[in-house]
Amino acid sequence: MPLDLDTARTIIANTRESGRASGFQPLTVVVLDAGAHVVAVEREDGSSNKRFEIAFAKANGALAFGIGSRALMARAETFPSFVAGATSAIGGALIPVPGGVLVRDADAQIIGAVGISGDNSDNDEAAGIVGNPAHLGGRYGP
């Protein structure tokens, strides 16, 4: 099942609601399909400059490695030269900190990723994980 616009909008709505309920700073949420194409994006009022680029790079990095950006951060700490090289190879759109969350279908296949930026990275990731759309029927997490 590809990640469609309705699912992307649900992910964004749930992520934003989670952030508001937790008292987080205004968020920017970017949803990418498995090919790293932008499906949907929303920037909350007050979300600071360049949050789109940061959220995109978190999601894009998760897709490039096939792991959430928290796990990518651990890899960057262990193999910094490899992650630096990979960042260069994909045009710089990789930020190895929490907030890039893979979206999987019911068969655990990666169908996209969501990138969140606006609060601290742990909170960005938490909002994305809680934003899991129940109807997706799959896993959604770091």
N, C-alpha and C positions, 0 to 999 in steps of 0.2 A: 504494500500500500504506500503510495507516495505521500509526502507531506503536502497537503493541500492548503489553500488559503483559509478555509473555515477552521481547520485545526490550528494553523498558525495564529489566527485571531484569538482562538480560545486560549492558547498558550500565553499570549501576550496579556489578555484580560486577567487570567488567573495569576500570572506573575505580578502584574501591577497591583492586584487586590492583595496578594500576599505581602508585598512591600508596604502598602499603605497600612494594612492591619498590624504590621510589625513596627510601624513608625520609622521606616527607612527614608533616606533622602530620595528625592525624585529620581526615577529610573528611566533609562532608555533600554528597550528590549528589541533585539533583532532576531528574527527566525530565518534560518537558512535551510534549504532542502539538502539532500545528500550530495548534490553537485556544487554546494556552496553558493547557490544563487539566493538572493534575498527574496523571501516569500512575503514577509511583512515586517514592519518596524513601527514602533511608536516611541515618542520622546515625551515624557511627562513635563508639564510646565515646571520650569525651574531646574530641569536637568542641565548640567553645565555643558559648556562647549566641548566638542570632540568626543562626546560619549558614544555617538554612533560608531565612530571608527574603533573605539576601544571594545565595545560590545561585539562588533563584527569580527575583530581580530581574535577575541576569546572563542567565539563559536567556530570561526574558520580554523583555528589551531586545533580545536577538539576534533573537527572533521578530518583534518590533515593527518592526525596521528591515530584517530579512531579511539581516543580516550578523552575523558573529561579534562577540563583545563586544570583542575586540582592535581590530577595524576600527572599531567604535563608539567606542572610546577615541580613536582618531585623529580621527574626525569631531568628537568633543567638544572636542578641542584646537583644531581649525580653526574650528568653528562652535559655540562654547559656548552662545550664547543659544538657538540652535535646539534643541540637545540638552536644555537646561534646560526649554524650553517643552514639548518632547515628553515629558520625564519627568513634568511636571505633567499633561499631557493623558492619560497612561496611569496616573494615580493614584500616581505615585512609584515604581513597581516597575520601575526601570531603573537599573542600575549599570554605567557604561561603563568597565570594566576587564576584562582577560582572565579567562576562566573560564566564559563563556557560549558554547557550541559548538553550531552547527546540526547537525541530523541530516537527511540527504538519502537519498532512495531511489535505485534504480539509474538512474532517469531524471533525477537531479539535482534533483528536486522536494523542497522542504523539507517534512519530515513531523514535525518537532519540534525540540527543543533540549534540551541538558543543561546544567545550571548546577552548578558545583563551587565550594565554599568550604571553607577550613580551613587552607590553607597560604598562601604568597604567591600573588598572582594568576597569575604566570607558571607556577608549579608546578600550581596548580589547573587551568589550561588544558592543560598537558602531560599530566596524568593523564587528562583527558577525551579528548584526542586519541588517546592510546595505548589508551584503553578501547574503541576501535572494534570493534564486533561483526562478525566476519568474515561471518557468515551474512546480514547486512543487505543485502549486495550493492551498496551505494551508497557515497557519499562521507560522510565524517564528519570535520569539521574546523572550524577557526576561520573 
